[in-house]
């Protein structure tokens, strides 16, 4: 089958939503055997999980509406895929997949926690929860994707808030959301040595909170001239955000339910990690 780990941007894989064997071997053990509250746990589902996952990825990559998912693809109906995405997200599948891939990246020396970089791009929205009128986009409603990555651009954690939320309010939640990353002998790593951020995070009280966690804050000061050189370290977060927003379903938030959009965000982070890992495994 096609490989979901290959870069769709490069055009090398015209069907990146097809799940390859290597990725499926990692995902399948994480899936629950039956959705919570299922009346007949022993009943076999009409459509196998792997095909439904392909349907979920088709929606994520293309941005198509659930009800428009082509039946001829054999991935089931959009509602079937939506329900399975909801159930798997509630079971913590995407978070565990992301953590597993981060462990593998660290084991292969592809993860660099000498520093982390943070940013909060805005996403247009048609949904309701976790949205707000943006103060920098003519008051248009929207959501924000708050992203933190390692020194090479690998996404470590992501959160979702309304577009009116100040970026700096998610600095500490993002640092706390970095999982305990294993893959090496000894204690798991969770804290980067430094965290880089732009002027939107320039608040001394938050600097003190970051220092208290044993992390050095490297944050641009408001009112200072550009050209400080911090951009040479922060550019990787722009790359990570570009990869996230290359997924059609993340550019504009169509989901009314914030948990479904967050599920797509975590799944996209896992796919970016998987794409990076596959270059090591080849």
C-alpha positions as CSV (number, residue, x, y, z in Angstrom):
1,X,0.0,0.0,0.0
2,X,1.0,3.7,-0.2
3,X,3.0,5.2,2.6
4,X,1.5,7.8,4.8
5,X,4.9,8.7,6.0
6,X,6.1,10.1,2.7
7,X,6.0,13.8,2.1
8,X,2.9,14.9,0.2
9,X,4.6,18.2,-0.4
10,X,7.3,16.6,-2.5
11,X,4.8,14.8,-4.6
12,X,6.6,11.5,-4.2
13,X,3.4,9.9,-2.9
14,X,0.2,10.8,-4.7
15,X,-1.9,8.9,-2.0
16,X,-0.3,9.7,1.4
17,X,-3.5,8.6,3.2
18,X,-2.8,4.9,2.5
19,X,-1.3,3.4,5.6
20,X,1.9,1.4,5.1
21,X,2.7,-1.7,7.0
22,X,5.4,-0.2,9.2
23,X,3.1,2.5,10.5
24,X,0.1,0.2,10.9
25,X,2.2,-2.2,13.0
26,X,2.7,0.7,15.4
27,X,-0.9,1.9,15.5
28,X,-2.8,-1.4,15.6
29,X,-1.8,-2.4,19.2
30,X,-2.9,1.0,20.4
31,X,-6.5,0.8,19.1
32,X,-9.2,-0.2,21.6
33,X,-11.0,-3.5,20.8
34,X,-14.4,-1.9,21.1
35,X,-15.7,1.6,21.5
36,X,-16.8,2.6,25.1
37,X,-20.4,1.6,25.8
38,X,-20.6,-0.8,22.9
39,X,-23.6,-3.0,23.5
40,X,-22.1,-6.1,21.9
41,X,-18.4,-6.2,22.5
42,X,-17.9,-9.5,20.7
43,X,-19.5,-8.3,17.5
44,X,-17.0,-7.8,14.6
45,X,-17.1,-4.4,13.0
46,X,-18.2,-4.3,9.4
47,X,-15.2,-2.3,8.2
48,X,-11.7,-3.0,9.4
49,X,-9.8,-0.4,11.4
50,X,-7.0,0.1,8.8
51,X,-9.4,1.1,6.1
52,X,-11.3,3.5,8.4
53,X,-7.9,5.0,9.3
54,X,-7.2,5.6,5.6
55,X,-10.6,7.4,5.4
56,X,-9.7,9.6,8.4
57,X,-6.3,10.4,6.8
58,X,-8.0,11.2,3.5
59,X,-10.1,13.8,5.3
60,X,-7.1,15.2,7.2
61,X,-4.9,15.5,4.0
62,X,-7.5,16.8,1.6
63,X,-9.7,18.9,4.0
64,X,-12.9,17.4,2.4
65,X,-16.1,17.4,4.5
66,X,-16.9,14.2,6.2
67,X,-20.1,13.6,4.2
68,X,-18.3,14.0,0.9
69,X,-15.9,11.1,1.6
70,X,-16.0,9.1,-1.7
71,X,-17.6,5.7,-1.1
72,X,-15.7,4.2,-4.0
73,X,-12.5,4.5,-2.0
74,X,-13.7,1.7,0.3
75,X,-12.9,3.6,3.5
76,X,-16.5,3.6,4.7
77,X,-18.8,6.5,5.3
78,X,-17.7,9.8,6.6
79,X,-19.8,9.2,9.8
80,X,-18.1,5.9,10.4
81,X,-14.7,7.5,10.1
82,X,-15.8,10.4,12.4
83,X,-17.1,8.0,15.1
84,X,-13.9,5.9,14.9
85,X,-11.7,9.1,15.2
86,X,-13.7,10.2,18.2
87,X,-13.5,6.9,19.9
88,X,-9.8,6.5,19.3
89,X,-9.1,10.0,20.5
90,X,-11.1,9.4,23.7
91,X,-9.0,6.3,24.2
92,X,-5.8,8.4,23.9
93,X,-4.5,6.6,20.8
94,X,-3.1,9.7,19.1
95,X,-1.3,10.9,22.2
96,X,0.3,7.5,22.8
97,X,1.3,7.2,19.1
98,X,3.0,10.6,19.3
99,X,4.8,9.6,22.4
100,X,5.9,6.3,20.9
101,X,7.3,8.0,17.9
102,X,9.1,10.6,20.0
103,X,10.7,7.7,21.9
104,X,11.9,6.1,18.7
105,X,13.3,9.4,17.4
106,X,15.3,9.9,20.6
107,X,16.5,6.3,20.4
108,X,17.9,7.0,16.9
109,X,19.4,10.3,18.0
110,X,17.0,12.3,15.8
111,X,15.6,14.3,18.7
112,X,17.4,17.4,19.9
113,X,16.2,18.7,23.3
114,X,19.0,21.2,23.7
115,X,16.4,23.8,23.0
116,X,12.7,24.0,22.1
117,X,10.9,26.7,20.0
118,X,7.4,27.9,20.5
119,X,4.8,29.8,18.4
120,X,1.1,30.2,18.0
121,X,-0.3,30.6,14.5
122,X,-3.9,31.4,13.9
123,X,-6.3,29.2,12.1
124,X,-9.6,30.3,10.5
125,X,-12.6,28.6,11.8
126,X,-16.2,27.6,11.1
127,X,-16.5,26.0,14.5
128,X,-17.7,27.2,17.9
129,X,-15.8,25.9,20.9
130,X,-12.3,27.3,21.6
131,X,-12.7,30.2,19.2
132,X,-12.5,33.9,19.7
133,X,-12.4,37.2,17.8
134,X,-8.8,37.8,16.8
135,X,-7.3,41.2,17.9
136,X,-4.9,41.1,14.9
137,X,-7.2,39.9,12.1
138,X,-10.0,42.5,12.0
139,X,-11.9,40.7,14.8
140,X,-12.6,37.6,12.7
141,X,-13.4,34.5,14.8
142,X,-10.7,31.9,14.8
143,X,-8.6,29.4,16.8
144,X,-5.0,29.2,17.6
145,X,-2.6,26.3,17.3
146,X,0.0,26.6,20.0
147,X,3.0,24.5,18.9
148,X,6.3,23.6,20.6
149,X,9.1,21.8,18.7
150,X,12.6,20.6,19.3
151,X,15.7,22.2,17.9
152,X,15.2,20.4,14.5
153,X,11.5,21.1,14.1
154,X,10.0,17.9,15.5
155,X,6.7,18.7,17.2
156,X,6.7,17.9,20.9
157,X,3.3,19.1,21.9
158,X,0.3,21.2,20.6
159,X,-2.7,22.8,22.2
160,X,-5.8,24.6,20.9
161,X,-7.4,27.8,22.1
162,X,-9.5,30.6,20.9
163,X,-8.0,33.2,18.5
164,X,-8.3,35.9,21.2
165,X,-6.1,34.1,23.7
166,X,-2.7,35.8,24.3
167,X,0.1,33.6,23.1
168,X,2.1,33.7,26.3
169,X,-0.8,32.1,28.3
170,X,0.1,28.8,26.6
171,X,3.8,28.9,27.3
172,X,3.7,27.0,30.5
173,X,0.9,24.6,29.4
174,X,3.0,23.7,26.3
175,X,6.1,23.0,28.4
176,X,4.0,20.9,30.7
177,X,2.5,19.0,27.8
178,X,5.9,17.7,26.6
179,X,5.7,14.0,27.4
180,X,8.3,12.0,29.2
181,X,10.4,10.9,26.3
182,X,12.2,7.6,26.6
183,X,14.3,5.7,24.1
184,X,17.6,5.9,26.0
185,X,18.9,4.3,29.1
186,X,18.4,6.4,32.2
187,X,15.6,8.8,33.2
188,X,13.2,10.0,30.5
189,X,13.7,13.5,29.1
190,X,10.9,16.0,29.4
191,X,12.5,19.4,29.7
192,X,14.6,21.2,27.0
193,X,17.6,23.2,28.2
194,X,16.3,26.4,26.6
195,X,13.1,27.6,25.1
196,X,13.0,30.2,22.3
197,X,10.1,32.5,21.6
198,X,9.3,35.8,19.8
199,X,8.1,39.1,21.3
200,X,4.6,37.8,21.9
201,X,6.0,35.9,24.9
202,X,7.8,38.8,26.4
203,X,6.6,38.9,30.0
204,X,9.0,38.8,32.9
205,X,6.6,36.8,35.2
206,X,6.6,34.0,32.6
207,X,10.3,34.2,32.3
208,X,10.6,33.5,36.0
209,X,8.2,30.6,35.7
210,X,10.3,29.1,33.0
211,X,13.5,29.5,35.0
212,X,11.7,27.8,37.9
213,X,11.3,24.7,35.8
214,X,15.1,24.6,35.2
215,X,14.7,25.9,31.6
216,X,16.5,29.0,30.2
217,X,14.0,31.4,28.5
218,X,15.4,33.0,25.3
219,X,12.6,35.4,24.4
220,X,12.9,38.5,22.3
221,X,12.2,41.8,24.0
222,X,9.5,44.2,22.8
223,X,10.8,47.5,21.5
224,X,14.3,46.1,20.5
225,X,15.5,46.3,17.0
226,X,15.1,43.3,14.7
227,X,18.3,41.4,13.8
228,X,19.0,40.0,17.3
229,X,19.9,36.6,15.7
230,X,17.3,34.7,17.5
231,X,15.6,34.0,14.1
232,X,18.4,31.7,13.2
233,X,17.2,29.4,16.0
234,X,13.5,30.0,15.8
235,X,13.0,29.3,12.1
236,X,12.4,25.6,12.7
237,X,9.0,26.4,14.3
238,X,7.9,28.1,11.1
239,X,8.8,24.9,9.2
240,X,6.8,22.8,11.7
241,X,3.8,25.1,11.4
242,X,4.0,25.0,7.6
243,X,3.9,21.2,7.8
244,X,0.9,21.2,10.1
245,X,-1.0,23.6,8.0
246,X,-0.2,21.7,4.8
247,X,-2.8,19.2,6.0
248,X,-6.0,20.6,4.5
249,X,-8.2,19.9,7.5
250,X,-6.0,22.1,9.8
251,X,-5.8,25.2,7.6
252,X,-9.4,26.0,8.4
253,X,-11.2,24.6,11.4
254,X,-14.5,23.1,10.2
255,X,-15.1,21.0,13.3
256,X,-17.7,22.3,15.7
257,X,-16.3,20.0,18.4
258,X,-12.9,21.1,19.6
259,X,-11.9,17.5,20.6
260,X,-12.2,16.4,17.0
261,X,-10.0,19.2,15.8
262,X,-7.5,18.5,18.5
263,X,-7.5,14.8,17.5
264,X,-6.5,15.9,13.9
265,X,-3.7,18.1,15.4
266,X,-2.2,15.3,17.4
267,X,-2.5,12.9,14.5
268,X,-0.8,15.3,12.2
269,X,2.0,15.7,14.7
270,X,2.4,11.9,14.7
271,X,2.6,11.9,10.9
272,X,5.3,14.5,10.9
273,X,7.3,12.5,13.4
274,X,6.8,9.3,11.4
275,X,8.0,11.0,8.2
276,X,11.2,12.1,10.0
277,X,11.6,8.6,11.6
278,X,11.3,6.8,8.3
279,X,14.3,8.6,6.8
280,X,16.3,7.0,9.7
281,X,14.9,3.5,9.2
282,X,15.6,3.3,5.5
